[in-house]
């Protein structure tokens, strides 16, 4: 019995929409078709959603072999382990990206906002004083010329 499936990559590149849709007998058969069409390398992770009789269900799979394609289930949200570190002491681009993602998100600083409001306040006071002074000068000038 054929079941409708949809699949997309989740690691190392995360697709924003379903990349492949179609019918197959099993999840593995559909995943193999998707992997063959997209020529997925080993350690690529994907999510396959089936729209079977019991309602939609999802399964997360990792490519472990390419000839023929073989898969193993993975937990959602877990990324594949990073490749072994090279002999150099410098961190790879992937390690740097993981470190950036692991850092806690800091609250934005209010200092620039306060500084801008202080500057705008000073400008407003100076403008008001200059306009009031000019109004007084103009009134004296009119009375002197009249």
GROMACS elastic network, one bead per residue, 0.5 to 0.9 nm:
[ bonds ]
;  ai    aj funct       b0    kb
    1    24     6  0.80958   500
    1    25     6  0.59648   500
    2    23     6  0.57453   500
    2    24     6  0.50856   500
    2    26     6  0.79685   500
    2    52     6  0.89453   500
    3    22     6  0.82717   500
    3    23     6  0.53065   500
    3    24     6  0.55858   500
    3    25     6  0.61273   500
    3    26     6  0.75506   500
    3    27     6  0.88559   500
    3    50     6  0.69340   500
    3    51     6  0.66588   500
    3    52     6  0.57284   500
    3    53     6  0.85067   500
    4    21     6  0.74281   500
    4    22     6  0.56333   500
    4    24     6  0.67219   500
    4    25     6  0.88844   500
    4    49     6  0.84774   500
    4    50     6  0.59058   500
    4    51     6  0.54252   500
    4    52     6  0.68189   500
    5    20     6  0.82344   500
    5    21     6  0.56384   500
    5    22     6  0.54616   500
    5    23     6  0.58710   500
    5    24     6  0.72616   500
    5    27     6  0.77223   500
    5    30     6  0.70982   500
    5    48     6  0.67116   500
    5    49     6  0.55437   500
    5    51     6  0.61870   500
    5    52     6  0.84473   500
    6    18     6  0.62115   500
    6    19     6  0.74862   500
    6    20     6  0.56153   500
    6    22     6  0.65471   500
    6    23     6  0.86795   500
    6    30     6  0.84968   500
    6    47     6  0.83354   500
    6    48     6  0.56975   500
    6    49     6  0.52452   500
    6    50     6  0.66410   500
    6    51     6  0.84416   500
    7    17     6  0.88836   500
    7    18     6  0.55801   500
    7    19     6  0.59742   500
    7    20     6  0.53107   500
    7    21     6  0.64749   500
    7    30     6  0.84278   500
    7    31     6  0.74569   500
    7    34     6  0.72458   500
    7    46     6  0.68512   500
    7    47     6  0.56330   500
    7    49     6  0.62936   500
    7    50     6  0.88871   500
    8    14     6  0.78758   500
    8    15     6  0.60515   500
    8    16     6  0.81494   500
    8    17     6  0.69468   500
    8    19     6  0.50089   500
    8    20     6  0.67071   500
    8    34     6  0.85783   500
    8    45     6  0.87840   500
    8    46     6  0.55715   500
    8    47     6  0.57017   500
    8    48     6  0.68597   500
    9    12     6  0.78210   500
    9    13     6  0.65393   500
    9    14     6  0.55361   500
    9    15     6  0.55566   500
    9    16     6  0.88239   500
    9    18     6  0.83870   500
    9    19     6  0.77491   500
    9    44     6  0.73203   500
    9    45     6  0.59124   500
    9    47     6  0.63978   500
    9    48     6  0.89431   500
   10    13     6  0.60777   500
   10    15     6  0.63929   500
   10    44     6  0.77977   500
   10    45     6  0.54721   500
   10    47     6  0.66415   500
   10    60     6  0.87906   500
   10    77     6  0.87806   500
   10    79     6  0.86162   500
   11    14     6  0.55350   500
   11    15     6  0.86329   500
   11    43     6  0.82444   500
   11    44     6  0.57327   500
   11    46     6  0.68674   500
   11    62     6  0.89773   500
   11    79     6  0.66614   500
   11    80     6  0.74527   500
   12    43     6  0.83222   500
   12    44     6  0.63132   500
   12    45     6  0.71809   500
   12    79     6  0.79368   500
   12    80     6  0.80836   500
   13    44     6  0.84134   500
   13    45     6  0.88323   500
   14    46     6  0.87489   500
   15    18     6  0.72342   500
   15    19     6  0.73776   500
   16    19     6  0.86414   500
   18    21     6  0.72361   500
   19    34     6  0.85147   500
   20    34     6  0.64509   500
   20    37     6  0.89847   500
   21    30     6  0.89005   500
   21    34     6  0.85677   500
   22    30     6  0.77357   500
   23    26     6  0.89630   500
   23    30     6  0.72519   500
   24    27     6  0.73034   500
   24    28     6  0.88362   500
   24    29     6  0.62788   500
   24    30     6  0.54448   500
   24    33     6  0.89503   500
   25    28     6  0.85488   500
   25    29     6  0.66381   500
   25    30     6  0.75782   500
   26    29     6  0.52053   500
   26    30     6  0.63771   500
   26    31     6  0.85874   500
   27    30     6  0.51984   500
   27    31     6  0.60162   500
   27    32     6  0.85426   500
   27    48     6  0.71890   500
   27    49     6  0.84776   500
   27    50     6  0.75302   500
   27    59     6  0.81231   500
   28    32     6  0.60045   500
   28    33     6  0.85426   500
   28    61     6  0.89318   500
   28    70     6  0.82093   500
   28    71     6  0.73809   500
   29    32     6  0.51536   500
   29    33     6  0.62990   500
   29    34     6  0.87251   500
   30    33     6  0.50653   500
   30    34     6  0.62010   500
   30    35     6  0.85721   500
   30    48     6  0.82768   500
   31    34     6  0.50409   500
   31    35     6  0.60032   500
   31    36     6  0.84734   500
   31    46     6  0.84182   500
   31    47     6  0.88941   500
   31    48     6  0.71312   500
   31    61     6  0.82236   500
   31    69     6  0.86132   500
   31    71     6  0.82014   500
   32    35     6  0.50542   500
   32    36     6  0.60012   500
   32    37     6  0.85445   500
   32    68     6  0.83421   500
   32    69     6  0.57607   500
   32    70     6  0.74866   500
   32    71     6  0.83414   500
   33    36     6  0.51779   500
   33    37     6  0.61804   500
   33    38     6  0.86035   500
   33    69     6  0.89095   500
   34    37     6  0.52526   500
   34    38     6  0.61086   500
   34    39     6  0.81437   500
   34    40     6  0.83713   500
   35    38     6  0.52234   500
   35    39     6  0.54363   500
   35    40     6  0.50729   500
   35    41     6  0.82623   500
   35    63     6  0.81599   500
   35    66     6  0.85134   500
   35    69     6  0.73264   500
   36    40     6  0.68598   500
   36    66     6  0.84674   500
   36    69     6  0.76644   500
   37    40     6  0.80973   500
   39    66     6  0.86831   500
   40    43     6  0.86458   500
   40    44     6  0.64775   500
   40    63     6  0.76633   500
   40    66     6  0.79756   500
   41    44     6  0.59973   500
   41    63     6  0.71440   500
   41    64     6  0.86193   500
   41    65     6  0.82162   500
   41    66     6  0.69877   500
   42    45     6  0.87295   500
   42    62     6  0.78648   500
   42    63     6  0.50729   500
   42    64     6  0.53254   500
   42    65     6  0.59453   500
   42    66     6  0.66351   500
   42    69     6  0.89681   500
   43    62     6  0.59234   500
   43    63     6  0.52297   500
   43    64     6  0.60464   500
   43    65     6  0.85330   500
   43    80     6  0.65570   500
   43    81     6  0.86028   500
   44    61     6  0.85001   500
   44    62     6  0.57042   500
   44    63     6  0.54481   500
   44    64     6  0.82130   500
   44    80     6  0.78608   500
   45    60     6  0.72324   500
   45    61     6  0.57051   500
   45    63     6  0.63602   500
   45    74     6  0.81267   500
   45    79     6  0.79855   500
   45    80     6  0.75111   500
   46    59     6  0.84256   500
   46    60     6  0.58178   500
   46    61     6  0.54138   500
   46    62     6  0.63490   500
   46    63     6  0.82324   500
   47    58     6  0.66855   500
   47    59     6  0.56820   500
   47    61     6  0.62089   500
   47    62     6  0.88082   500
   47    76     6  0.85430   500
   48    57     6  0.83587   500
   48    58     6  0.55987   500
   48    59     6  0.52821   500
   48    60     6  0.63589   500
   48    61     6  0.76238   500
   49    56     6  0.65918   500
   49    57     6  0.55537   500
   49    59     6  0.63736   500
   49    60     6  0.87789   500
   50    55     6  0.80029   500
   50    56     6  0.54664   500
   50    57     6  0.53749   500
   50    58     6  0.62803   500
   50    59     6  0.82435   500
   51    54     6  0.78186   500
   51    55     6  0.57546   500
   51    57     6  0.67290   500
   51    58     6  0.89777   500
   52    55     6  0.55458   500
   52    56     6  0.62465   500
   52    57     6  0.77889   500
   53    56     6  0.81803   500
   54    57     6  0.80691   500
   59    73     6  0.74219   500
   59    74     6  0.83624   500
   59    75     6  0.88867   500
   59    76     6  0.84473   500
   60    72     6  0.85524   500
   60    73     6  0.57830   500
   60    74     6  0.55371   500
   60    75     6  0.66142   500
   60    76     6  0.62263   500
   61    71     6  0.60251   500
   61    72     6  0.55642   500
   61    74     6  0.55077   500
   61    75     6  0.83852   500
   62    70     6  0.83927   500
   62    71     6  0.53627   500
   62    72     6  0.53814   500
   62    73     6  0.62219   500
   62    74     6  0.63808   500
   62    80     6  0.82023   500
   63    66     6  0.73811   500
   63    69     6  0.70180   500
   63    70     6  0.59549   500
   63    72     6  0.68051   500
   64    69     6  0.74422   500
   64    70     6  0.54694   500
   64    71     6  0.53533   500
   64    72     6  0.67452   500
   65    68     6  0.65647   500
   65    69     6  0.50746   500
   65    71     6  0.69821   500
   66    70     6  0.64911   500
   67    70     6  0.78469   500
   74    77     6  0.88209   500
   74    78     6  0.73465   500
   74    79     6  0.88037   500
   74    80     6  0.87606   500
   75    78     6  0.57692   500
   75    79     6  0.86790   500
   76    79     6  0.83526   500
   78    81     6  0.88313   500
   79    82     6  0.84073   500
   80    83     6  0.89237   500
   81    84     6  0.87342   500
   82    85     6  0.81232   500
   82    94     6  0.77991   500
   82    95     6  0.78579   500
   83    86     6  0.87244   500
   85    88     6  0.81011   500
   85    89     6  0.89875   500
   85    91     6  0.80740   500
   85    92     6  0.79529   500
   86    89     6  0.78470   500
   86    90     6  0.86344   500
   86    91     6  0.85330   500
   86    92     6  0.82543   500
   87    90     6  0.87894   500
   88    91     6  0.78902   500
   91    94     6  0.80789   500
   91    95     6  0.59368   500
   91    96     6  0.63879   500
   92    95     6  0.52209   500
   92    96     6  0.62899   500
   92    97     6  0.86656   500
   93    96     6  0.51093   500
   93    97     6  0.61666   500
   93    98     6  0.86661   500
   94    97     6  0.50615   500
   94    98     6  0.61948   500
   94    99     6  0.86334   500
   95    98     6  0.50681   500
   95    99     6  0.61754   500
   95   100     6  0.86312   500
   96    99     6  0.50713   500
   96   100     6  0.62162   500
   96   101     6  0.86699   500
   97   100     6  0.50631   500
   97   101     6  0.62210   500
   97   102     6  0.86463   500
   98   101     6  0.50492   500
   98   102     6  0.61214   500
   98   103     6  0.87941   500
   99   102     6  0.50779   500
   99   103     6  0.63930   500
  100   103     6  0.54862   500
  100   104     6  0.87960   500
  101   104     6  0.80389   500
  102   105     6  0.89914   500
  103   106     6  0.88843   500
  106   109     6  0.87245   500
  109   112     6  0.70752   500
  109   113     6  0.82219   500
  110   113     6  0.53206   500
  110   114     6  0.62060   500
  110   115     6  0.85862   500
  111   114     6  0.51796   500
  111   115     6  0.60278   500
  111   116     6  0.85629   500
  112   115     6  0.50273   500
  112   116     6  0.60783   500
  112   117     6  0.86205   500
  113   116     6  0.51291   500
  113   117     6  0.62082   500
  113   118     6  0.85982   500
  114   117     6  0.51456   500
  114   118     6  0.61160   500
  114   119     6  0.86272   500
  115   118     6  0.51201   500
  115   119     6  0.62260   500
  115   120     6  0.86582   500
  116   119     6  0.51326   500
  116   120     6  0.61520   500
  116   121     6  0.85637   500
  117   120     6  0.50585   500
  117   121     6  0.60606   500
  117   122     6  0.86614   500
  118   121     6  0.50917   500
  118   122     6  0.63195   500
  118   123     6  0.87426   500
  119   122     6  0.51803   500
  119   123     6  0.62778   500
  119   124     6  0.86602   500
  120   123     6  0.50848   500
  120   124     6  0.61262   500
  120   125     6  0.86944   500
  121   124     6  0.50731   500
  121   125     6  0.62484   500
  121   126     6  0.86563   500
  122   125     6  0.52061   500
  122   126     6  0.61809   500
  122   127     6  0.85345   500
  123   126     6  0.51824   500
  123   127     6  0.60090   500
  123   128     6  0.85297   500
  124   127     6  0.51373   500
  124   128     6  0.61058   500
  124   129     6  0.86491   500
  125   128     6  0.51622   500
  125   129     6  0.62262   500
  125   130     6  0.86505   500
  126   129     6  0.51799   500
  126   130     6  0.61478   500
  126   131     6  0.86040   500
  127   130     6  0.51513   500
  127   131     6  0.60874   500
  127   132     6  0.85327   500
  128   131     6  0.52034   500
  128   132     6  0.60786   500
  128   133     6  0.85168   500
  129   132     6  0.51765   500
  129   133     6  0.60613   500
  129   134     6  0.85619   500
  130   133     6  0.51097   500
  130   134     6  0.61161   500
  130   135     6  0.85971   500
  131   134     6  0.51016   500
  131   135     6  0.61463   500
  131   136     6  0.87103   500
  132   135     6  0.50675   500
  132   136     6  0.63210   500
  132   137     6  0.86685   500
  133   136     6  0.51894   500
  133   137     6  0.61668   500
  133   138     6  0.85933   500
  134   138     6  0.60042   500
  134   139     6  0.85402   500
  135   138     6  0.51622   500
  135   139     6  0.62058   500
  135   140     6  0.87354   500
  136   139     6  0.51790   500
  136   140     6  0.63050   500
  136   141     6  0.85817   500
  137   140     6  0.51960   500
  137   141     6  0.60624   500
  137   142     6  0.86102   500
  138   142     6  0.61082   500
  138   143     6  0.86477   500
  139   142     6  0.51410   500
  139   143     6  0.62842   500
  139   144     6  0.86252   500
  140   143     6  0.51509   500
  140   144     6  0.60404   500
  140   145     6  0.85716   500
  141   144     6  0.51054   500
  141   145     6  0.61212   500
  141   146     6  0.85369   500
  142   145     6  0.52171   500
  142   146     6  0.60440   500
  143   146     6  0.52003   500
